[in-house]
Amino acid sequence: MKTFEERLKRLEELNAEMRTGNLPLEKAVSLFEEGIKLAKSLEKDLNKIERKVEILVNKPESPEETPNFELFDTTSHK
C-alpha cells in the first residue's frame, strides 16, 4: 500500500487533471472513481490518527484520574 503522502499527492493530481475539462467522459469517470477510493482511504487513515491523538491527549496521568474525551472544552468561550 502506498503511503498517506503518496495517496494524497495522487488525489491532488487527479483533481488537477479533472479540472482541465479536456477529458473524455469515460476517462473523467474513471479518474473520479479512483479519486473517491483514495479520498475514502485517506479519510479512514485520518480518523484512526485522530482517535490515537485523542487517546494520547486525554490519557490520565494517574490510575484514579478519569480521561476527558472531549477534544475542546465546550463550557468556555460561549
C-alpha positions in Angstrom: 0.0 0.0 0.0 1.2 3.5 -0.8 1.9 5.9 2.0 -0.6 8.6 3.1 1.5 11.3 1.4 1.7 9.3 -1.9 -2.0 8.8 -2.0 -2.7 12.4 -1.2 -0.4 13.5 -4.0 -2.2 11.2 -6.4 -5.5 12.6 -5.3 -4.2 16.1 -6.0 -3.0 15.0 -9.4 -6.4 13.6 -10.2 -8.1 16.8 -9.2 -5.8 18.9 -11.4 -6.3 16.6 -14.3 -10.1 16.6 -14.0 -10.3 20.4 -13.7 -8.8 20.8 -17.1 -12.1 19.8 -18.6 -10.4 18.3 -21.6 -11.1 14.7 -20.8 -13.4 12.2 -22.5 -16.3 11.2 -20.3 -15.1 7.6 -19.7 -11.7 8.9 -18.6 -13.2 11.5 -16.3 -15.5 8.9 -14.7 -12.5 6.6 -14.2 -10.4 9.3 -12.6 -13.4 10.3 -10.4 -13.8 6.7 -9.2 -10.1 6.5 -8.4 -10.3 9.8 -6.5 -13.3 8.6 -4.5 -11.5 5.5 -3.4 -8.4 7.5 -2.5 -10.4 10.0 -0.5 -12.2 7.3 1.5 -8.9 5.6 2.3 -7.3 8.9 3.4 -10.3 9.8 5.5 -10.1 6.4 7.2 -6.5 6.9 8.0 -7.2 10.4 9.3 -9.9 9.0 11.6 -7.5 6.5 13.0 -4.9 9.1 13.7 -7.5 11.4 15.3 -8.5 8.6 17.7 -4.9 8.0 18.6 -4.3 11.7 19.3 -7.5 11.9 21.3 -6.4 8.9 23.5 -2.9 10.4 24.0 -4.2 13.9 24.9 -6.8 12.5 27.3 -4.7 9.8 28.9 -5.0 10.0 32.7 -1.8 10.8 34.5 -2.7 8.6 37.4 -4.9 5.5 37.6 -7.6 7.2 39.7 -8.0 10.1 37.2 -10.6 9.6 34.5 -9.9 10.7 30.9 -11.6 13.6 29.3 -12.9 12.5 25.9 -13.9 16.0 24.7 -11.3 17.4 22.3 -12.2 21.0 23.3 -13.8 22.4 26.4 -17.3 23.4 25.4 -18.1 25.3 28.6 -15.8 28.3 28.0 -15.9 30.9 25.3 -19.6 30.7 24.6 
